[in-house]
Every structure is written in structure tokens, then in C-alpha cells.
Amino acid sequence: MKGPAGKLRGIIYNDIWALKMNVDFSQIRWERRRKAPFAPSARCGVSMAPHKGRGILFGGVFDQEESEEDLSSIFYNDLYGHSCDGS
């Protein structure tokens, strides 16, 4: 997406998808998930691992570009759990 002066800008999405794996490759598919009431803020560079039917998400960073020369970053040090049981 192009912003002011034709500069390329990223798009921030806030949807959640899960990849449903299967030994039969024709059964592998993406499923859209409902957003949790206490969802993390927009970020990239997060780590997520499965644990007992949940996805455990840690950290991440959000970059905000105020001008071509000025970039500020927010580094997160928080932990979230997301139910992976289909809810």
C-alpha cells in the first residue's frame, strides 16, 4: 500500500488464523479464529509455542515510523495464552 509521497507502507491486520495440519496433505487448511477478549496489541517478531491445547505467545515489537529518519519501537515483554480447541 502506498502512503504519502508514493512511499510504501505496511498494513496492520488484527485477524487470527490457525493452520490445521494433517498427514493427508489435501486436508491441510487455514481456519479463521475468533479474536480473544484480551488479545495482544499489533506486533511482529513474536514467538508462539503449543502447550496443552493452547498457543503461548511471548514478546514482539511494534515499529512506528514518524518520518523517513525517525523510527521508534515498542518492545513487548508480555505473555499471552490462546485456546486452540476450536473456540
PEQUIGI-V558537 format. One record per residue. PHI is phi in radians with two decimals (999 if undefined). NEAR is the number of other ideal C-beta (glycine too) atoms within 8 Angstrom. Layout:
<<PHI:NEAR> <PHI:NEAR>>
//
This chain:
<<999:6> <-1.71:6> <-1.76:8> <-1.03:4> <1.09:4> <1.26:5> <-1.32:8> <-1.21:6> <-2.27:7> <-1.34:5> <-1.92:5> <-1.67:5> <-1.85:4> <-2.28:6> <-1.68:6> <-2.20:9> <-2.26:8> <-2.18:8> <-1.61:7> <-1.56:9> <-1.57:4> <-2.74:7> <-1.16:3> <-1.50:6> <-1.02:6> <-1.25:4> <-1.68:7> <-1.26:9> <-2.70:6> <-1.64:7> <-2.17:7> <-1.30:6> <-1.94:8> <-1.27:5> <-1.34:8> <-1.21:8> <-1.06:4> <-2.01:4> <-1.39:9> <-1.18:9> <-1.25:6> <-1.03:5> <-2.92:10> <-2.32:7> <1.20:6> <-1.50:10> <-2.02:6> <-2.37:7> <-2.39:6> <-1.38:6> <-2.73:7> <0.85:3> <1.38:6> <-2.19:10> <-1.80:10> <-1.76:12> <-1.90:12> <-2.31:10> <1.27:10> <2.03:12> <-2.53:11> <-2.19:11> <-1.74:8> <-2.13:8> <-1.68:7> <-1.49:6> <-2.69:5> <-1.10:5> <-1.79:3> <-2.09:7> <-2.22:7> <-2.04:7> <-2.18:8> <-1.92:7> <-1.74:7> <-1.65:11> <-2.30:4> <-2.20:7> <-2.26:6> <-2.24:11> <-2.04:8> <-2.20:11> <-1.16:8> <-1.93:9> <-1.54:5> <1.78:3> <-1.61:4>>
//
